[in-house]
Amino acid sequence: FVDPIPQALTLTSIVIGACVTAMALALCVRIYKEYGTLDAREIRRLHG
């Protein structure tokens, strides 16, 4: 018999990694729409 736990954990880690990447990309898109740049110094200057 084959133990399915390692395969399930591997698949779970891949899905979690994809979700984290998607959230980071969505955050970058939102910041770009709001400020027109992704440069942290420029965002700080515009914000405040």
N, CA and C atoms as an extended XYZ file, in Angstrom:
144
Properties=species:S:1:pos:R:3:atomname:S:1:resname:S:1:resid:I:1 pbc="F F F"
N         0.826       -1.197        0.000 N   PHE     1
C         0.000        0.000        0.000 CA  PHE     1
C         0.865        1.255        0.000 C   PHE     1
N         0.304        2.327       -0.533 N   VAL     2
C         1.008        3.611       -0.586 CA  VAL     2
C         0.357        4.558        0.414 C   VAL     2
N         1.188        5.239        1.173 N   ASP     3
C         0.691        6.205        2.157 CA  ASP     3
C         0.309        7.505        1.439 C   ASP     3
N        -0.955        7.928        1.487 N   PRO     4
C        -1.387        9.127        0.758 CA  PRO     4
C        -1.053       10.443        1.465 C   PRO     4
N        -0.626       10.385        2.707 N   ILE     5
C        -0.380       11.611        3.478 CA  ILE     5
C         0.689       12.504        2.842 C   ILE     5
N         1.856       11.991        2.444 N   PRO     6
C         2.853       12.881        1.830 CA  PRO     6
C         2.345       13.552        0.550 C   PRO     6
N         1.592       12.819       -0.255 N   GLN     7
C         1.051       13.414       -1.479 CA  GLN     7
C         0.033       14.498       -1.145 C   GLN     7
N        -0.805       14.249       -0.157 N   ALA     8
C        -1.802       15.238        0.250 CA  ALA     8
C        -1.133       16.488        0.809 C   ALA     8
N        -0.092       16.311        1.608 N   LEU     9
C         0.617       17.466        2.168 CA  LEU     9
C         1.330       18.259        1.080 C   LEU     9
N         1.891       17.567        0.104 N   THR    10
C         2.552       18.251       -1.006 CA  THR    10
C         1.550       19.061       -1.809 C   THR    10
N         0.418       18.467       -2.127 N   LEU    11
C        -0.619       19.179       -2.873 CA  LEU    11
C        -1.140       20.372       -2.077 C   LEU    11
N        -1.332       20.183       -0.782 N   THR    12
C        -1.790       21.276        0.076 CA  THR    12
C        -0.789       22.424        0.087 C   THR    12
N         0.492       22.111        0.166 N   SER    13
C         1.501       23.177        0.182 CA  SER    13
C         1.550       23.912       -1.151 C   SER    13
N         1.343       23.211       -2.248 N   ILE    14
C         1.304       23.863       -3.561 CA  ILE    14
C         0.112       24.808       -3.647 C   ILE    14
N        -1.047       24.365       -3.183 N   VAL    15
C        -2.249       25.203       -3.215 CA  VAL    15
C        -2.080       26.423       -2.322 C   VAL    15
N        -1.525       26.243       -1.136 N   ILE    16
C        -1.305       27.372       -0.232 CA  ILE    16
C        -0.321       28.362       -0.849 C   ILE    16
N         0.731       27.863       -1.464 N   GLY    17
C         1.691       28.743       -2.132 CA  GLY    17
C         1.050       29.537       -3.252 C   GLY    17
N         0.187       28.898       -4.025 N   ALA    18
C        -0.506       29.599       -5.110 CA  ALA    18
C        -1.444       30.665       -4.556 C   ALA    18
N        -2.116       30.371       -3.458 N   CYS    19
C        -3.019       31.347       -2.847 CA  CYS    19
C        -2.261       32.552       -2.293 C   CYS    19
N        -1.138       32.306       -1.656 N   VAL    20
C        -0.326       33.405       -1.125 CA  VAL    20
C         0.183       34.282       -2.268 C   VAL    20
N         0.619       33.657       -3.353 N   THR    21
C         1.087       34.407       -4.516 CA  THR    21
C        -0.043       35.240       -5.114 C   THR    21
N        -1.234       34.660       -5.217 N   ALA    22
C        -2.380       35.390       -5.759 CA  ALA    22
C        -2.750       36.580       -4.876 C   ALA    22
N        -2.695       36.404       -3.562 N   MET    23
C        -3.004       37.512       -2.655 CA  MET    23
C        -1.973       38.629       -2.771 C   MET    23
N        -0.698       38.269       -2.882 N   ALA    24
C         0.351       39.277       -3.033 CA  ALA    24
C         0.178       40.041       -4.341 C   ALA    24
N        -0.156       39.330       -5.408 N   LEU    25
C        -0.379       39.982       -6.694 CA  LEU    25
C        -1.587       40.907       -6.631 C   LEU    25
N        -2.662       40.472       -5.984 N   ALA    26
C        -3.849       41.314       -5.842 CA  ALA    26
C        -3.529       42.571       -5.041 C   ALA    26
N        -2.708       42.436       -4.010 N   LEU    27
C        -2.304       43.598       -3.218 CA  LEU    27
C        -1.496       44.577       -4.061 C   LEU    27
N        -0.581       44.051       -4.871 N   CYS    28
C         0.217       44.909       -5.748 CA  CYS    28
C        -0.661       45.636       -6.758 C   CYS    28
N        -1.633       44.945       -7.327 N   VAL    29
C        -2.541       45.571       -8.295 CA  VAL    29
C        -3.342       46.679       -7.618 C   VAL    29
N        -3.832       46.413       -6.422 N   ARG    30
C        -4.612       47.417       -5.683 CA  ARG    30
C        -3.767       48.656       -5.363 C   ARG    30
N        -2.539       48.437       -4.910 N   ILE    31
C        -1.647       49.559       -4.610 CA  ILE    31
C        -1.355       50.350       -5.875 C   ILE    31
N        -1.119       49.662       -6.983 N   TYR    32
C        -0.819       50.355       -8.236 CA  TYR    32
C        -2.022       51.176       -8.705 C   TYR    32
N        -3.225       50.622       -8.571 N   LYS    33
C        -4.425       51.373       -8.970 CA  LYS    33
C        -4.618       52.603       -8.090 C   LYS    33
N        -4.300       52.466       -6.814 N   GLU    34
C        -4.500       53.568       -5.871 CA  GLU    34
C        -3.469       54.686       -6.052 C   GLU    34
N        -2.188       54.309       -6.221 N   TYR    35
C        -1.114       55.296       -6.230 CA  TYR    35
C        -0.436       55.480       -7.578 C   TYR    35
N        -0.650       54.569       -8.519 N   GLY    36
C        -0.028       54.695       -9.832 CA  GLY    36
C         1.433       54.286       -9.867 C   GLY    36
N         1.927       53.693       -8.795 N   THR    37
C         3.312       53.248       -8.720 CA  THR    37
C         3.423       52.126       -7.694 C   THR    37
N         4.516       51.375       -7.779 N   LEU    38
C         4.803       50.360       -6.770 CA  LEU    38
C         6.058       50.710       -5.981 C   LEU    38
N         6.622       51.897       -6.237 N   ASP    39
C         7.816       52.349       -5.532 CA  ASP    39
C         7.436       52.783       -4.110 C   ASP    39
N         8.029       52.145       -3.114 N   ALA    40
C         7.662       52.401       -1.719 CA  ALA    40
C         7.918       53.854       -1.320 C   ALA    40
N         9.013       54.434       -1.774 N   ARG    41
C         9.309       55.834       -1.421 CA  ARG    41
C         8.266       56.778       -2.011 C   ARG    41
N         7.888       56.519       -3.238 N   GLU    42
C         6.889       57.361       -3.901 CA  GLU    42
C         5.525       57.216       -3.214 C   GLU    42
N         5.184       56.009       -2.814 N   ILE    43
C         3.909       55.787       -2.124 CA  ILE    43
C         3.908       56.517       -0.788 C   ILE    43
N         5.020       56.449       -0.049 N   ARG    44
C         5.114       57.186        1.219 CA  ARG    44
C         4.969       58.684        0.982 C   ARG    44
N         5.591       59.186       -0.080 N   ARG    45
C         5.512       60.611       -0.383 CA  ARG    45
C         4.078       61.014       -0.736 C   ARG    45
N         3.410       60.191       -1.540 N   LEU    46
C         2.046       60.499       -1.950 CA  LEU    46
C         1.061       60.346       -0.795 C   LEU    46
N         1.320       59.381        0.063 N   HIS    47
C         0.398       59.088        1.157 CA  HIS    47
C         0.488       60.133        2.265 C   HIS    47
N         1.692       60.642        2.464 N   GLY    48
C         1.763       61.426        3.537 CA  GLY    48
C         2.334       62.460        4.199 C   GLY    48
